[in-house]
């Protein structure tokens, strides 16, 4: 293999695929990154066997070939190089990659590309295209609500299902539920799969600057999914199992509905959380209607050995006065995913609270309350 590639392009490709490199594995080669020539470009790939990432960068191919080298070593080295052309070369039957850039010359021990895990690829199965901005927004609104422990594997993933006209992303960890919809430009066949939350977090980063639609392909066996962009592909192993039927967790009615400004709410919750961390993480919300003026929302937290805090903001309250308490982190998580105004719907202090962004029917977030003495 003999390749010439710009330092900035190589660095960008390595930074993309490096997030899929295995940190702890019984298979040493998964700590490596694959370098191979592919249709006149340089392909870089990495996998931890759960997710795989591939990136293509422009290059001048003098001799085709492939090899694998330690990801961290080559990434650190290439990042430290000055801007310019990097020459990559592996002499025939050699086990070292030779790199040259400006007045720097290095060799890195390599492992055979044939021993690298086979990267999944398929063109059949279910396929649809998603707007990158809408996709990223939906992922950011649901990924934080997925479970972080493996006691119930399906909850560590995000359910992705389509009725043909829209795609719904849903996550839950047993204490909260987040559901976001993305409209489709064209009708597709219905499907339902569970994608690891980590894979969608990585996808959210990848589509940050994307302008072209993201193609989502699910293989016929529903064991793998590919998200394909212009020069990048992410492949994930789907989680097998049945995602909970969450429809009944979203109340159809409410006794109280309060509309508040998200930025003001977020600020007061952030202040209350300072005290809540020494008080079991509990933040209390009390809503009072106004007579001829806006109602008020009192946000409070207390810790017996530290002190207490109370903050007030305006609210438009529909229905009865209300009170409810939430875990500080759960409350901050949902507010960080919103902007503008949010409506909080409640039926009682012991029933779930439902957050809906005002003017945006494509998102709903449900949080179970904390039981406190009022």
C-alpha positions as CSV (number, residue, x, y, z in Angstrom):
1,X,0.0,0.0,0.0
2,X,1.2,3.5,-0.9
3,X,-1.0,6.5,-0.3
4,X,-0.7,10.3,-0.1
5,X,-3.3,12.1,2.0
6,X,-3.6,15.6,3.5
7,X,-2.9,15.7,7.2
8,X,-6.2,17.5,8.0
9,X,-8.2,15.0,6.1
10,X,-6.5,12.0,7.8
11,X,-6.9,13.6,11.2
12,X,-10.6,14.2,10.6
13,X,-11.2,10.7,9.5
14,X,-9.3,9.2,12.5
15,X,-11.3,11.4,14.9
16,X,-14.5,10.1,13.5
17,X,-13.8,6.4,13.5
18,X,-11.8,6.6,16.8
19,X,-15.0,6.7,18.8
20,X,-15.8,3.2,17.7
21,X,-12.5,1.7,18.8
22,X,-12.8,-0.9,21.6
23,X,-11.3,0.3,24.9
24,X,-11.5,-3.1,26.6
25,X,-11.7,-6.2,24.5
26,X,-10.3,-9.7,24.5
27,X,-9.7,-9.2,20.7
28,X,-6.5,-7.0,20.5
29,X,-7.1,-6.0,16.9
30,X,-10.3,-4.1,17.8
31,X,-8.0,-1.5,19.4
32,X,-6.7,-0.8,15.9
33,X,-8.0,1.3,13.1
34,X,-8.3,-0.2,9.6
35,X,-6.7,1.7,6.7
36,X,-7.5,0.5,3.2
37,X,-7.8,1.9,-0.3
38,X,-11.3,1.9,-1.7
39,X,-12.4,3.2,-5.1
40,X,-9.7,5.9,-5.3
41,X,-10.1,7.0,-1.7
42,X,-8.7,6.0,1.7
43,X,-11.1,4.2,3.9
44,X,-10.7,4.3,7.7
45,X,-12.8,2.0,9.9
46,X,-13.0,0.9,13.5
47,X,-15.3,-1.4,15.5
48,X,-15.9,-2.6,19.1
49,X,-18.2,-5.4,17.7
50,X,-21.3,-3.5,18.9
51,X,-20.9,-0.5,16.6
52,X,-18.7,0.1,13.6
53,X,-17.7,3.4,11.9
54,X,-16.2,4.0,8.5
55,X,-15.0,7.2,7.0
56,X,-13.7,7.9,3.5
57,X,-11.2,10.7,2.8
58,X,-9.7,11.9,-0.5
59,X,-6.2,10.5,-1.2
60,X,-3.8,9.8,-4.0
61,X,-3.5,6.1,-4.4
62,X,-0.2,5.0,-5.7
63,X,-0.5,1.3,-4.7
64,X,-3.7,-0.3,-3.3
65,X,-3.6,-2.2,0.0
66,X,-4.8,-2.5,3.5
67,X,-3.5,-2.7,7.1
68,X,-4.4,-2.0,10.7
69,X,-2.5,0.1,13.2
70,X,-3.1,1.1,16.9
71,X,-5.8,3.8,16.8
72,X,-4.6,5.9,19.7
73,X,-1.0,5.9,18.5
74,X,-1.7,7.0,14.9
75,X,-4.3,9.5,16.0
76,X,-2.0,11.2,18.4
77,X,0.8,11.2,15.9
78,X,-1.2,12.6,13.0
79,X,-2.8,15.3,15.2
80,X,0.7,16.5,16.2
81,X,1.9,16.7,12.6
82,X,2.1,20.1,10.7
83,X,-0.4,20.7,7.9
84,X,0.8,19.1,4.7
85,X,0.8,15.8,2.8
86,X,1.2,12.5,4.8
87,X,2.8,9.6,2.9
88,X,1.6,6.2,4.1
89,X,3.5,3.1,2.9
90,X,3.7,-0.6,3.7
91,X,6.4,-2.4,1.7
92,X,5.4,-5.9,0.5
93,X,5.1,-8.4,3.3
94,X,6.2,-5.9,5.9
95,X,4.6,-5.6,9.3
96,X,5.1,-1.9,9.8
97,X,3.4,1.2,8.4
98,X,5.8,3.9,7.4
99,X,4.6,7.5,7.7
100,X,6.3,10.6,6.4
101,X,5.2,14.3,6.7
102,X,7.4,17.3,6.2
103,X,10.6,16.4,8.1
104,X,8.9,13.7,10.3
105,X,9.3,10.0,9.6
106,X,7.9,7.2,11.7
107,X,7.1,3.6,11.6
108,X,4.2,1.9,13.4
109,X,3.8,-1.8,14.0
110,X,0.8,-3.1,12.0
111,X,-1.5,-6.1,12.1
112,X,-2.9,-7.9,9.0
113,X,-6.2,-6.4,7.7
114,X,-7.4,-9.9,7.0
115,X,-7.7,-10.4,10.8
116,X,-9.8,-7.3,11.3
117,X,-13.5,-8.1,12.1
118,X,-15.6,-8.0,9.0
119,X,-17.6,-4.8,8.7
120,X,-21.3,-5.4,8.1
121,X,-22.7,-4.2,4.8
122,X,-26.0,-4.8,3.0
123,X,-28.2,-3.0,0.5
124,X,-31.5,-5.0,0.9
125,X,-34.0,-4.7,3.7
126,X,-36.0,-1.6,4.9
127,X,-34.6,1.7,3.8
128,X,-35.6,5.3,4.4
129,X,-34.1,8.8,4.4
130,X,-34.1,11.3,7.3
131,X,-33.5,15.0,7.5
132,X,-30.2,15.4,9.5
133,X,-31.4,18.4,11.5
134,X,-34.7,16.7,12.5
135,X,-32.9,13.5,13.2
136,X,-30.3,15.1,15.5
137,X,-33.0,17.1,17.3
138,X,-35.1,13.9,17.9
139,X,-32.0,12.0,19.2
140,X,-31.0,14.8,21.6
141,X,-34.5,14.8,23.0
142,X,-34.7,11.1,23.9
143,X,-31.2,9.6,24.3
144,X,-30.7,10.9,27.9
145,X,-33.8,9.0,29.1
146,X,-32.4,5.6,28.1
147,X,-31.3,3.3,31.0
148,X,-27.5,3.2,31.7
149,X,-27.5,-0.2,33.5
150,X,-27.9,-3.5,31.8
151,X,-30.5,-5.1,34.1
152,X,-33.1,-4.7,31.3
153,X,-31.1,-4.5,28.1
154,X,-34.0,-3.3,25.9
155,X,-34.1,-0.1,28.1
156,X,-30.5,0.7,27.2
157,X,-31.7,1.2,23.6
158,X,-34.0,3.6,21.8
159,X,-37.1,2.2,20.1
160,X,-37.2,3.4,16.5
161,X,-40.5,2.6,14.8
162,X,-42.4,3.9,11.7
163,X,-46.0,3.9,10.7
164,X,-45.0,4.8,7.2
165,X,-45.5,8.6,7.5
166,X,-43.3,9.4,10.5
167,X,-40.5,7.8,12.6
168,X,-40.9,7.7,16.3
169,X,-38.0,7.6,18.7
170,X,-38.7,6.5,22.3
171,X,-36.6,5.8,25.4
172,X,-37.4,4.9,29.0
173,X,-35.5,3.9,32.1
174,X,-38.4,3.0,34.4
175,X,-38.6,6.5,35.9
176,X,-39.1,8.6,32.8
177,X,-40.2,8.4,29.2
178,X,-39.2,10.5,26.2
179,X,-41.0,10.3,22.8
180,X,-40.1,12.3,19.7
181,X,-41.5,12.1,16.1
182,X,-39.8,12.9,12.8
183,X,-42.0,13.4,9.7
184,X,-40.9,11.5,6.6
185,X,-40.9,13.2,3.2
186,X,-42.0,10.0,1.5
187,X,-44.1,7.0,2.7
188,X,-42.1,3.9,3.7
189,X,-43.0,0.5,5.0
190,X,-43.6,0.2,8.7
191,X,-41.0,-1.2,11.1
192,X,-40.0,-1.4,14.7
193,X,-36.4,-1.9,16.1
194,X,-34.4,-1.1,19.2
195,X,-31.1,0.8,18.5
196,X,-28.4,1.1,21.2
197,X,-28.6,4.6,22.7
198,X,-24.8,4.9,22.4
199,X,-25.0,4.3,18.7
200,X,-27.6,7.1,18.3
201,X,-25.5,9.4,20.4
202,X,-22.6,8.9,18.1
203,X,-24.9,9.4,15.1
204,X,-26.0,12.7,16.6
205,X,-22.4,13.9,16.6
206,X,-21.8,12.7,13.0
207,X,-24.8,14.5,11.6
208,X,-24.0,17.8,13.3
209,X,-22.8,19.5,10.1
210,X,-24.5,17.2,7.6
211,X,-26.7,18.8,4.9
212,X,-27.6,15.7,2.9
213,X,-30.3,13.3,4.1
214,X,-29.2,10.4,6.2
215,X,-30.1,7.0,4.9
216,X,-31.2,4.4,7.4
217,X,-31.1,0.8,6.3
218,X,-32.3,-2.2,8.4
219,X,-31.3,-5.7,7.3
220,X,-34.1,-8.3,6.6
221,X,-33.2,-10.2,9.8
222,X,-33.5,-7.0,11.9
223,X,-30.2,-7.6,13.6
224,X,-28.2,-4.7,12.2
225,X,-28.8,-1.1,11.1
226,X,-26.7,1.2,8.9
227,X,-26.8,4.9,9.0
228,X,-25.1,6.2,5.8
229,X,-24.0,9.7,5.1
230,X,-21.9,11.2,2.3
231,X,-18.5,10.1,3.5
232,X,-19.4,8.2,6.8
233,X,-21.2,5.1,7.8
234,X,-22.2,3.9,11.2
235,X,-23.3,0.3,11.7
236,X,-24.9,-0.9,15.0
237,X,-26.1,-4.3,16.3
238,X,-29.8,-4.0,17.1
239,X,-31.0,-5.0,20.6
240,X,-33.3,-8.0,20.5
241,X,-36.4,-7.9,22.7
242,X,-39.7,-6.2,23.2
243,X,-39.8,-2.5,24.1
244,X,-42.4,-1.6,26.8
245,X,-45.8,-0.5,25.5
246,X,-45.6,3.1,26.7
247,X,-48.8,4.5,25.3
248,X,-50.6,4.0,28.6
249,X,-47.9,6.0,30.5
250,X,-49.0,9.2,28.8
251,X,-52.2,10.5,30.5
252,X,-54.9,11.6,28.1
253,X,-56.3,14.1,30.7
254,X,-55.0,16.4,33.3
255,X,-56.3,18.5,36.3
256,X,-53.7,21.2,36.0
257,X,-51.7,22.6,33.1
258,X,-49.0,25.2,33.7
259,X,-47.1,27.0,30.9
260,X,-43.7,28.5,31.9
261,X,-40.7,30.0,30.1
262,X,-38.1,27.3,29.7
263,X,-35.1,29.6,30.4
264,X,-36.5,31.0,33.6
265,X,-37.6,27.5,34.7
266,X,-34.2,26.1,33.9
267,X,-32.4,28.9,35.9
268,X,-34.4,28.4,39.0
269,X,-34.1,24.6,38.8
270,X,-30.4,24.9,38.5
271,X,-30.3,27.0,41.7
272,X,-32.6,24.6,43.6
273,X,-30.5,21.6,42.5
274,X,-27.5,23.0,44.5
275,X,-29.6,22.5,47.7
276,X,-31.3,19.3,46.4
277,X,-28.1,17.4,46.0
278,X,-27.9,17.3,49.9
279,X,-31.6,16.6,50.2
280,X,-32.1,13.4,48.3
281,X,-32.2,15.2,45.0
282,X,-35.7,16.4,45.4
283,X,-37.1,19.6,43.9
284,X,-40.6,20.7,44.8
285,X,-42.9,22.6,42.4
286,X,-46.0,24.5,43.7
287,X,-48.3,26.2,41.2
288,X,-50.7,28.9,42.3
289,X,-53.2,30.7,40.0
290,X,-53.3,34.4,39.8
291,X,-56.3,36.7,40.1
292,X,-56.1,39.2,37.3
293,X,-52.4,38.6,36.9
294,X,-50.1,35.7,36.0
295,X,-50.0,32.7,38.3
296,X,-46.8,31.7,40.1
297,X,-44.6,28.7,40.3
298,X,-42.5,28.2,43.4
299,X,-39.5,26.0,42.9
300,X,-37.9,24.9,46.2
301,X,-35.4,22.5,47.7
302,X,-34.1,21.9,51.1
303,X,-31.5,19.9,52.9
304,X,-31.8,19.6,56.7
305,X,-28.1,20.0,57.4
306,X,-27.4,22.6,54.8
307,X,-30.3,25.0,54.2
308,X,-33.1,25.6,51.8
309,X,-34.0,27.7,48.7
310,X,-37.1,29.1,47.1
311,X,-37.4,30.7,43.7
312,X,-40.5,32.1,42.0
313,X,-41.4,32.6,38.3
314,X,-44.6,33.5,36.5
315,X,-46.8,30.8,35.0
316,X,-50.1,30.6,33.1
317,X,-52.1,28.0,35.1
318,X,-55.1,26.2,33.7
319,X,-57.2,24.3,36.1
320,X,-56.6,23.7,39.8
321,X,-53.6,24.8,41.9
322,X,-51.1,22.0,42.0
323,X,-47.9,20.6,43.5
324,X,-45.5,17.9,42.5
325,X,-41.9,17.0,43.2
326,X,-39.3,15.6,40.8
327,X,-35.7,14.3,40.9
328,X,-33.5,17.3,40.2
329,X,-31.4,15.5,37.5
330,X,-34.5,14.3,35.6
331,X,-36.0,17.8,35.7
332,X,-32.8,19.4,34.5
333,X,-32.4,16.8,31.7
334,X,-35.8,17.5,30.1
335,X,-35.5,21.3,30.4
336,X,-32.1,21.1,28.7
337,X,-33.7,19.5,25.7
338,X,-36.3,22.2,25.4
339,X,-36.5,25.9,24.5
340,X,-39.2,28.6,24.3
341,X,-42.2,27.6,26.5
342,X,-43.1,24.3,28.0
343,X,-46.4,23.0,29.4
344,X,-46.4,20.8,32.4
345,X,-49.6,18.7,32.8
346,X,-50.5,17.1,36.2
347,X,-53.3,15.1,37.7
348,X,-52.0,14.7,41.3
349,X,-48.8,14.9,43.3
350,X,-48.5,11.1,43.1
351,X,-49.1,10.8,39.3
352,X,-46.6,11.4,36.5
353,X,-45.9,14.8,35.2
354,X,-46.1,15.4,31.4
355,X,-43.9,17.9,29.7
356,X,-44.9,19.2,26.2
357,X,-43.1,22.0,24.4
358,X,-45.7,24.7,23.5
359,X,-46.5,24.8,19.8
360,X,-44.5,21.5,19.1
361,X,-46.7,18.4,19.0
362,X,-43.7,16.2,18.0
363,X,-42.3,15.7,21.5
364,X,-43.6,14.5,24.9
365,X,-41.7,13.7,28.1
366,X,-43.1,11.9,31.1
367,X,-41.4,11.9,34.5
368,X,-42.5,9.9,37.6
369,X,-42.9,12.1,40.7
370,X,-41.0,11.9,44.0
371,X,-43.1,11.1,47.1
372,X,-42.5,13.8,49.7
373,X,-44.1,15.3,52.8
374,X,-45.8,18.6,51.9
